[in-house]
Amino acid sequence: MKLLTHVITALMLALSLPAWADVSRDAAAGMAQKATGGRVLAVEQTEREGRPVWRVKVLTPQGEVIVMLIDAASGRRL
């Protein structure tokens, strides 16, 4: 009975979590790499103006480190 309670609780939690992004972490990294031609150093999720975004840190071929914000819902660069 205890196991069933734990399983049901876990299932309810999983179903109640909102979908955070339509654009995956890997897709955001790929978009940043394609846009800059550089090497992706880090990708993290954050928010901007209440909207979910991916913050992608890239090392450009010129040696500059830039940060790109990619809208997690649309995939557009902000």
Protein Blocks (a to p, Z undefined) as FASTA:
>chain_A
ZZmmmmmmmmmmmmmpccfbfbdfklmmmmmmmmnopacfbdcdddeehiacdddddddf
kopacdddddfklopaZZ
